[in-house]
């Protein structure tokens, strides 16, 4: 009996901000590697998530949401998202079925027409619509683009995600296992820890803060007793934002640290000591050198 072929490849997850890209990848991988927030432009880098099964390995790229940029950071994010489409074996185009086709979806479909990569339409959040309403939505999307497959799912509940994975593997070439079976991301732990801190800030602050913050891990070390000691800096653009992040008598910063540490301990499997600092870097989103220092690089 011949050995079953092993398939492997790279798959981009694209879609408007907040359609559930990070939720889907975290569900597939089985743990949090991409941060989740209801605020737009949460994902800033290509997050590599690795899913391995007996017959294949899928390396997911959760790209920044495709949108029209308004700053150098936005320009970087847009270039990353667009550049990814030509580098992968398949594209997952995630849409929110509860919201209908919007201008953002049409804009993305126009970008997809420029690439020859097979595109799987993923109708997310089916838990929010009546099953009878799905068919007209599918017909509307079919009229706009020749999708390779159309798969309705709920990333939050995990509904039909196994079917989606089976469909993805169909479009991957025969190839090697790029990563060990137990590895879920190719990002260093420092990157994921910085993202976890940023996620807590997104959840706990007002509208003006989210896009004005960046997080950098300055030091991360394991002590002899197994304790992981992490020192991180939260960068903001204005003094007033620094005050908001710190909170009354340091209360908000303390809560951000407490919640981030909880997630870090789950990620690292070790007791963690987290030290947070807040610094002002005026208008950092429009300074190329600062963006490079914070890890935003156009490769």
C-alpha positions as CSV (number, residue, x, y, z in Angstrom):
1,X,0.0,0.0,0.0
2,X,1.5,3.4,-1.0
3,X,2.1,6.0,1.6
4,X,-0.5,8.8,1.6
5,X,1.0,12.0,0.1
6,X,1.9,14.8,2.5
7,X,0.9,18.3,1.3
8,X,2.2,21.6,2.6
9,X,1.9,25.2,1.7
10,X,1.2,28.8,2.6
11,X,-2.3,30.3,2.9
12,X,-3.2,34.0,3.4
13,X,-6.2,35.0,5.4
14,X,-7.6,38.3,4.1
15,X,-10.7,40.4,4.6
16,X,-11.9,43.7,5.9
17,X,-11.0,44.6,9.5
18,X,-13.0,42.8,12.2
19,X,-14.4,39.9,10.1
20,X,-12.8,37.3,12.3
21,X,-9.4,36.6,10.7
22,X,-7.5,36.3,14.0
23,X,-10.4,34.4,15.7
24,X,-10.3,31.8,12.9
25,X,-6.5,31.4,13.1
26,X,-6.5,31.1,16.9
27,X,-9.3,28.5,16.7
28,X,-7.4,26.4,14.1
29,X,-4.1,26.6,15.9
30,X,-5.7,25.8,19.2
31,X,-4.1,28.7,21.2
32,X,-3.9,32.5,21.0
33,X,-1.1,33.8,18.7
34,X,-3.1,36.5,17.0
35,X,-4.7,39.3,19.0
36,X,-8.4,39.9,18.8
37,X,-10.2,43.2,19.2
38,X,-13.3,44.9,17.9
39,X,-11.2,47.9,16.9
40,X,-10.1,48.2,13.2
41,X,-6.5,47.5,12.1
42,X,-5.7,45.3,15.1
43,X,-3.3,43.1,13.1
44,X,-0.2,45.0,12.0
45,X,2.2,42.3,10.9
46,X,1.9,39.0,9.0
47,X,1.2,36.5,11.8
48,X,2.4,33.0,10.8
49,X,0.3,30.3,12.4
50,X,1.2,26.6,11.7
51,X,-1.4,23.8,11.6
52,X,-0.2,20.3,11.2
53,X,-2.2,17.1,10.6
54,X,-1.3,13.5,9.5
55,X,-1.5,14.4,5.8
56,X,-0.5,18.0,5.6
57,X,0.8,21.2,7.1
58,X,-0.8,24.6,6.5
59,X,1.2,27.8,7.3
60,X,-1.3,30.6,7.7
61,X,-0.5,34.3,7.2
62,X,-3.0,36.5,9.0
63,X,-2.4,39.7,7.1
64,X,-3.3,43.2,8.2
65,X,-6.8,44.2,7.0
66,X,-6.8,45.5,3.5
67,X,-7.8,49.2,3.6
68,X,-6.8,52.6,2.1
69,X,-3.8,53.9,4.2
70,X,-3.8,57.2,6.1
71,X,-0.3,57.1,7.6
72,X,3.1,55.6,7.0
73,X,2.1,52.7,9.4
74,X,-1.1,52.3,7.4
75,X,0.9,52.3,4.2
76,X,3.2,49.6,5.6
77,X,0.2,47.5,6.6
78,X,-1.5,47.8,3.2
79,X,1.7,46.8,1.4
80,X,2.1,43.8,3.6
81,X,-1.5,42.7,2.9
82,X,-1.2,43.2,-0.9
83,X,2.2,41.7,-1.2
84,X,1.1,38.5,0.6
85,X,-1.4,37.5,-2.1
86,X,1.2,36.7,-4.7
87,X,3.4,34.6,-2.4
88,X,0.9,31.9,-1.2
89,X,-0.7,28.7,-2.5
90,X,-4.2,29.7,-1.6
91,X,-6.1,32.7,-0.3
92,X,-8.9,32.6,2.3
93,X,-11.2,35.6,1.8
94,X,-13.2,36.0,5.0
95,X,-16.4,38.0,5.0
96,X,-19.0,38.7,7.7
97,X,-22.3,37.3,6.5
98,X,-24.2,39.3,9.0
99,X,-23.1,42.6,7.5
100,X,-23.6,41.9,3.7
101,X,-21.3,42.9,0.9
102,X,-19.7,46.3,1.6
103,X,-17.4,48.7,-0.2
104,X,-14.4,47.1,1.6
105,X,-15.3,43.7,0.3
106,X,-15.7,45.0,-3.3
107,X,-12.3,46.7,-3.0
108,X,-10.6,43.4,-1.9
109,X,-12.3,41.5,-4.7
110,X,-10.8,44.0,-7.2
111,X,-7.4,43.3,-5.7
112,X,-8.0,39.5,-6.0
113,X,-8.6,39.8,-9.7
114,X,-4.9,40.7,-10.1
115,X,-3.6,37.4,-8.8
116,X,-3.9,33.8,-10.1
117,X,-4.0,32.2,-6.7
118,X,-7.1,30.0,-5.9
119,X,-9.4,32.0,-3.6
120,X,-11.7,30.2,-1.0
121,X,-14.6,32.4,0.1
122,X,-15.2,31.9,3.8
123,X,-18.6,33.1,5.0
124,X,-17.9,33.7,8.7
125,X,-20.4,34.4,11.6
126,X,-23.1,32.1,10.2
127,X,-24.3,31.8,13.9
128,X,-25.7,35.4,13.4
129,X,-27.9,34.7,10.3
130,X,-30.8,32.4,9.6
131,X,-29.7,29.4,7.4
132,X,-32.3,30.3,4.7
133,X,-30.5,33.7,4.3
134,X,-27.2,32.1,3.3
135,X,-28.0,31.0,-0.2
136,X,-28.8,34.6,-1.5
137,X,-25.6,35.8,0.1
138,X,-23.6,33.0,-1.7
139,X,-25.2,33.9,-5.0
140,X,-24.3,37.6,-4.6
141,X,-20.7,36.8,-4.0
142,X,-20.6,34.2,-6.9
143,X,-21.6,37.0,-9.2
144,X,-18.6,39.1,-8.2
145,X,-15.7,36.5,-8.5
146,X,-15.0,32.9,-9.6
147,X,-14.2,31.5,-6.1
148,X,-12.5,28.1,-6.0
149,X,-14.7,27.0,-3.0
150,X,-17.3,28.7,-0.8
151,X,-17.4,27.5,2.9
152,X,-19.8,28.9,5.5
153,X,-18.3,28.8,9.1
154,X,-18.4,30.2,12.6
155,X,-14.9,30.9,13.7
156,X,-16.0,31.8,17.2
157,X,-18.0,28.5,17.7
158,X,-15.7,26.4,15.5
159,X,-18.6,25.3,13.2
160,X,-17.5,23.8,9.9
161,X,-13.9,24.7,10.4
162,X,-12.8,21.0,9.9
163,X,-14.5,21.1,6.5
164,X,-12.7,24.4,5.7
165,X,-9.3,22.7,6.5
166,X,-10.1,19.8,4.2
167,X,-10.9,22.2,1.4
168,X,-7.7,24.1,1.9
169,X,-5.5,21.0,1.7
170,X,-6.9,20.2,-1.7
171,X,-5.2,23.3,-3.1
172,X,-1.8,22.7,-1.5
173,X,1.1,21.1,-3.4
174,X,2.8,17.9,-2.3
175,X,5.7,19.1,-0.1
176,X,7.7,18.8,3.1
177,X,6.8,19.5,6.7
178,X,8.3,23.0,7.2
179,X,7.9,23.1,10.9
180,X,7.9,20.5,13.8
181,X,4.4,19.1,14.5
182,X,4.2,20.8,17.9
183,X,5.2,24.3,16.6
184,X,2.2,26.7,16.2
185,X,4.0,29.9,15.1
186,X,7.3,31.0,13.6
187,X,7.2,34.3,15.5
188,X,9.6,34.6,18.4
189,X,8.0,34.5,21.9
190,X,8.9,38.2,22.4
191,X,6.7,39.2,19.4
192,X,3.7,37.2,20.7
193,X,4.1,38.6,24.2
194,X,4.2,42.2,22.9
195,X,1.0,41.5,20.9
196,X,-0.7,40.2,24.1
197,X,0.1,43.4,25.9
198,X,-1.2,45.5,22.9
199,X,-4.4,43.4,22.9
200,X,-5.2,44.3,26.6
201,X,-4.6,48.0,25.8
202,X,-7.0,47.8,22.8
203,X,-9.7,46.2,25.1
204,X,-9.3,48.7,27.9
205,X,-8.8,52.1,26.3
206,X,-10.9,54.7,24.4
207,X,-11.1,55.3,20.7
208,X,-8.1,57.7,20.5
209,X,-5.6,55.3,22.0
210,X,-5.6,52.1,19.9
211,X,-3.7,53.2,16.8
212,X,-1.3,55.4,18.8
213,X,0.3,52.5,20.7
214,X,3.2,50.2,20.0
215,X,4.7,47.7,22.4
216,X,8.4,46.6,22.5
217,X,9.9,43.8,24.6
218,X,13.1,45.2,25.9
219,X,14.3,42.2,27.9
220,X,13.1,38.6,28.3
221,X,15.0,36.1,30.4
222,X,14.5,32.8,32.2
223,X,15.8,32.7,35.8
224,X,17.3,29.7,37.5
225,X,14.0,28.9,39.3
226,X,12.1,28.9,35.9
227,X,10.5,32.3,36.4
228,X,10.3,34.3,33.1
229,X,11.2,37.9,33.6
230,X,9.9,40.3,31.0
231,X,10.4,44.1,30.7
232,X,8.3,45.9,28.1
233,X,7.7,49.5,26.9
234,X,4.4,50.8,25.7
235,X,4.9,53.7,23.2
236,X,2.3,56.4,22.8
237,X,2.2,59.6,20.7
238,X,1.2,62.2,23.3
239,X,1.6,62.9,27.0
240,X,-2.2,62.8,27.5
241,X,-2.2,59.3,26.1
242,X,0.5,58.3,28.6
243,X,-1.7,59.4,31.4
244,X,-4.7,57.4,30.1
245,X,-2.6,54.2,29.8
246,X,-1.2,54.6,33.3
247,X,-4.6,55.4,34.8
248,X,-5.5,56.8,38.2
249,X,-2.7,55.9,40.6
250,X,-1.4,53.4,38.0
251,X,-4.6,51.3,38.1
252,X,-5.1,50.8,34.4
253,X,-1.4,49.9,33.7
254,X,-1.6,47.4,36.6
255,X,-4.7,45.8,35.1
256,X,-3.1,45.6,31.6
257,X,-0.1,43.9,33.2
258,X,-2.2,41.5,35.2
259,X,-4.3,40.3,32.2
260,X,-1.3,40.2,29.8
261,X,0.7,38.2,32.3
262,X,-2.1,35.6,32.6
263,X,-2.0,35.0,28.8
264,X,1.8,34.9,28.8
265,X,1.9,32.2,31.5
266,X,-0.5,30.1,29.3
267,X,1.7,30.7,26.3
268,X,5.1,30.1,28.0
269,X,4.0,27.4,30.5
270,X,6.0,29.2,33.2
271,X,5.4,31.7,36.0
272,X,6.0,35.2,34.6
273,X,7.1,38.5,36.1
274,X,6.0,41.4,33.8
275,X,7.3,45.0,34.2
276,X,5.7,47.7,32.0
277,X,6.8,51.2,31.2
278,X,5.0,53.9,29.2
279,X,7.0,56.3,27.0
280,X,6.0,59.0,24.5
281,X,7.4,58.9,20.9
282,X,5.6,61.8,19.2
283,X,3.9,60.9,15.9
284,X,5.8,57.6,15.7
285,X,3.4,56.2,13.1
286,X,4.8,58.6,10.5
287,X,8.6,58.1,11.2
288,X,10.3,55.5,9.0
289,X,13.2,55.0,11.5
290,X,10.9,54.5,14.5
291,X,8.7,52.1,12.5
292,X,11.8,50.1,11.7
293,X,12.9,50.1,15.3
294,X,9.5,48.8,16.3
295,X,9.7,45.9,13.8
296,X,7.5,47.3,10.9
297,X,9.7,46.6,7.9
298,X,8.8,46.2,4.2
299,X,10.7,43.1,3.2
